[in-house]
Amino acid sequence: MSKVLDALLPVLAVVFSIGGIAGFAYLFLRDINVFWLIVAPIIFAMYQIPAAALWWWWKKRKKDKGGPPVNS
């Protein structure tokens, strides 16, 4: 299970990131106005939180196992 999770976490992070970009584009770029233009970076960052959390969790697991250091 551990090897499967180690392989699955970065893939899920990429899928969540693409999903966040698609969700942001679908909901906010259709009817953009000045207000949405101002708050767009904050909303975009909120949609990327699940992907960032999975990526952080994967890096932490790799570090705890004593694997090769993960840059970035």
N, C-alpha and C positions, 0 to 999 in steps of 0.2 A: 504494500500500500504506500509505503514511503517513497519508493522510486516512481510510482505512478503519480503521486502528488507533486513530487519535484519536477516531473515532466509536464504536468498539467497546469501548474500555476502560471508560468510565463505565457502559455498559450491562452489561458483564460484572461490574463491581463491584457493581451493584445485584442482579444475579442471584445472585452468590456470597453477598451479604448475606442475601437471602431464603432461600437454601439453608442457610446457617448457622443462621438462626433456626428453620427447619423441622427441621433435623437435631437441634438442641438440644432442641426441643420433643418430638420423637419419642423421643429416647433418654433424656432426663432428667426430663421432667415427668410421665411415666406413673406412675412409682413414686417419688414425691418423699418424702424423709424428712429428718431434721434434718441429717444429713451432707451430702446433696445440696443442701440449702438453703444451707449454709455455703459450699460450693465452687462453687455455680452461677454466680456472677459471673466466676470465673476460667475456668470451662469455656466460658461464653458468649463471653468475650473471645477465647479460643483459636479458636472457630468463626468469628469475624469477622476474623481475621488475613488470610486470602486477599483478602477484599474491601478491606480497608484498604490492603494492598500494591498492588493494582491501582489504587485511587484515588490513592495517592501517586505511582505511576509515571505516571499520566495528568497529574497536576498538574505533575510535573517535566518532562514532555515539552512541555507548554504553555508553561512558563516558559522552557525552553531555546530554543524557537522564537520567542520574543519576542511571543507572542500577548497578548491582554488578560489582566490579572492575574486569577487565580482566587481568590476569597475562600472561606474555610472550610477 
